[in-house]
Amino acid sequence: MKHYKIASIPADGIGPEVIAAGLQALEALERRDGGFSLDVTAFDWGSERYRRTGALMPEDGKEQLKGFDAIFFGAVGAPDVPDHVTLWGLRLPICQGFDQYANVRPTRILPGIESPLAGVGPGDLDWVVVRENSEGEYSGHGGRAHRGFPEEVGTEVAIFTRAGVTRIMRYAFTLAQARPRKFLTVVTKSNAQRHGMVMWDEIAAEVALEFPDVTWDKMLVDAMTVRMVKQPRSLDTIVATNLHADILSDLAGALAGSLGIAPTANIDPERRFPSMFEPIHGSAFDITGKGIANPVATFWTASQMLEHLGEPAAAARLMQAVEAVCESGIKTPDIGGNATTREVTDAVCEAIRASNI
Ligand SMILES: NC(=O)c1ccc[n+]([C@@H]2O[C@H](COP(=O)([O-])OP(=O)(O)OC[C@H]3O[C@@H](n4cnc5c(N)ncnc54)[C@H](O)[C@@H]3O)[C@@H](O)[C@H]2O)c1
């Protein structure tokens, strides 16, 4: 029997609702599988803690998380706390502190879910977006001067390093190589941004030589949005900077039916630290407490977590259960159904129990 230590950080808004659903499905998988157990420790970090203590997580938060095998994260953000405070107070310190430099965002149209794109169904849109997760536009470099005066300036400096770009390129090429189409699209904005982005293109070409069996092409990020909408079948694995991939993967989630199904894994590929798994979506203030948050993104990221932990059979069983439930029409309102979070979760757990793969 293998044992894994999981840190759960539900945090804000619908985070606790979808993490509770995810943990229920993980428990059902544990029981169905019998070969592993999850020892889950919950952390009450988030905006409520910020209101009480002035900090979203304790100062030694990273130390507390270090010994875990993985982190299962909900969402952070509250209407009364500025978004840059919540993001930089919890999620980014974990991603950057644990050097989770590869952010992996699979997207495909699940059976029973309708894409807003006409004539596009399951199999027509099957992508993995790889987002550089440690530097670029979210490095935190920059500042403000002459605050409040007419001559006030604010700078936001994007940092691209050869080491950082090379490692994410290798990760993306390796992932593309493992997928049936062996095809990677490298996204930049190297026409307008002629320093860091041109270096990104050059490094892509260098790393490509290590992967002769992977076909690759290049896109400017603006044209990429058009290609995603007009020619979804022409894409497979996609690599882009922290900011570009952040935006493109939200678009990808929406094109696959809803943000409520899109998962993300913040991976430390060298496994020096725990990796973190979360839905792409945020706290969703508009539906918090209504019991209708779509738990599918959280199930999908739980499947990514199981895969990362070395439990591919349980990971596959979970996705198979999610697909069967979506196909049967038990869906939350964001994807055209009228089921609650609980009804979808119970149906997925039942499908896990009944599964015979
Ligand atoms: N990783 C994170 O923690 C993260 C990511 C994005 C936004 N945020 C934060 O969340 C807050 C709200 O941000 P936002 O409104 O821009 O984005 P959001 O993802 O919270 O919501 C966008 C829209 O998608 C819908 N939606 C999102 N998840 C859903 C789900 N599981 N089921 C059904 N519908 C769902 C919401 O109802 C809303 O209409 C902000 O404070 C923001 O900073 C956090």
The ligand as an SDF file (V2000), in Angstrom:
LIG
                    3D

 44 48  0  0  0  0  0  0  0  0999 V2000
   -6.0300   30.4780   -9.3820 N   0  0  0  0  0  0  0  0  0  0  0  0
   -6.7620   31.3450   -8.7150 C   0  0  0  0  0  0  0  0  0  0  0  0
   -6.8390   31.2680   -7.5100 O   0  0  0  0  0  0  0  0  0  0  0  0
   -7.5280   32.3960   -9.4660 C   0  0  0  0  0  0  0  0  0  0  0  0
   -7.6860   32.3380  -10.8500 C   0  0  0  0  0  0  0  0  0  0  0  0
   -8.4690   33.3060  -11.4840 C   0  0  0  0  0  0  0  0  0  0  0  0
   -9.0700   34.3050  -10.7370 C   0  0  0  0  0  0  0  0  0  0  0  0
   -8.8760   34.3390   -9.3880 N   0  0  0  0  0  0  0  0  0  0  0  0
   -9.5640   35.3280   -8.5350 C   0  0  0  0  0  0  0  0  0  0  0  0
  -10.9390   34.9570   -8.4560 O   0  0  0  0  0  0  0  0  0  0  0  0
  -11.7280   36.1360   -8.3340 C   0  0  0  0  0  0  0  0  0  0  0  0
  -12.8140   36.1550   -9.4080 C   0  0  0  0  0  0  0  0  0  0  0  0
  -12.1630   36.2470  -10.6660 O   0  0  0  0  0  0  0  0  0  0  0  0
  -12.8870   36.2070  -12.0760 P   0  0  0  0  0  0  0  0  0  0  0  0
  -14.3370   36.5300  -11.8850 O   0  0  0  0  0  0  0  0  0  0  0  0
  -12.0700   36.9720  -13.0070 O   0  0  0  0  0  0  0  0  0  0  0  0
  -12.7620   34.6840  -12.5580 O   0  0  0  0  0  0  0  0  0  0  0  0
  -13.5450   33.3800  -12.0920 P   0  0  0  0  0  0  0  0  0  0  0  0
  -12.8500   32.2280  -12.7110 O   0  0  0  0  0  0  0  0  0  0  0  0
  -13.6990   33.3270  -10.6290 O   0  0  0  0  0  0  0  0  0  0  0  0
  -15.0090   33.5170  -12.7400 O   0  0  0  0  0  0  0  0  0  0  0  0
  -15.2340   33.8280  -14.1060 C   0  0  0  0  0  0  0  0  0  0  0  0
  -16.6180   33.3320  -14.5390 C   0  0  0  0  0  0  0  0  0  0  0  0
  -16.5810   31.9120  -14.6790 O   0  0  0  0  0  0  0  0  0  0  0  0
  -17.5420   31.2970  -13.8530 C   0  0  0  0  0  0  0  0  0  0  0  0
  -16.9490   30.0960  -13.2380 N   0  0  0  0  0  0  0  0  0  0  0  0
  -15.6780   29.9850  -12.7910 C   0  0  0  0  0  0  0  0  0  0  0  0
  -15.4940   28.7780  -12.2590 N   0  0  0  0  0  0  0  0  0  0  0  0
  -16.6580   28.1130  -12.3690 C   0  0  0  0  0  0  0  0  0  0  0  0
  -17.1060   26.8100  -11.9750 C   0  0  0  0  0  0  0  0  0  0  0  0
  -16.2770   25.9330  -11.3810 N   0  0  0  0  0  0  0  0  0  0  0  0
  -18.3780   26.4760  -12.2430 N   0  0  0  0  0  0  0  0  0  0  0  0
  -19.2020   27.3220  -12.8670 C   0  0  0  0  0  0  0  0  0  0  0  0
  -18.8500   28.5550  -13.2610 N   0  0  0  0  0  0  0  0  0  0  0  0
  -17.5910   28.9530  -13.0060 C   0  0  0  0  0  0  0  0  0  0  0  0
  -17.8800   32.3090  -12.7600 C   0  0  0  0  0  0  0  0  0  0  0  0
  -19.1570   32.1000  -12.2370 O   0  0  0  0  0  0  0  0  0  0  0  0
  -17.7180   33.6220  -13.5010 C   0  0  0  0  0  0  0  0  0  0  0  0
  -18.9000   33.9470  -14.1710 O   0  0  0  0  0  0  0  0  0  0  0  0
  -10.7640   37.3130   -8.4000 C   0  0  0  0  0  0  0  0  0  0  0  0
  -10.4580   37.6990   -7.0780 O   0  0  0  0  0  0  0  0  0  0  0  0
   -9.5360   36.7350   -9.0790 C   0  0  0  0  0  0  0  0  0  0  0  0
   -8.3430   37.3880   -8.7170 O   0  0  0  0  0  0  0  0  0  0  0  0
   -8.1380   33.4070   -8.7530 C   0  0  0  0  0  0  0  0  0  0  0  0
  1  2  1  0
  2  3  2  0
  2  4  1  0
  4  5  1  0
  4 44  2  0
  5  6  2  0
  6  7  1  0
  7  8  2  0
  8  9  1  0
  8 44  1  0
  9 10  1  0
  9 42  1  0
 10 11  1  0
 11 12  1  0
 11 40  1  0
 12 13  1  0
 13 14  1  0
 14 15  2  0
 14 16  1  0
 14 17  1  0
 17 18  1  0
 18 19  2  0
 18 20  1  0
 18 21  1  0
 21 22  1  0
 22 23  1  0
 23 24  1  0
 23 38  1  0
 24 25  1  0
 25 26  1  0
 25 36  1  0
 26 27  1  0
 26 35  1  0
 27 28  2  0
 28 29  1  0
 29 30  1  0
 29 35  2  0
 30 31  1  0
 30 32  2  0
 32 33  1  0
 33 34  2  0
 34 35  1  0
 36 37  1  0
 36 38  1  0
 38 39  1  0
 40 41  1  0
 40 42  1  0
 42 43  1  0
M  CHG  2   8   1  16  -1
M  END
$$$$
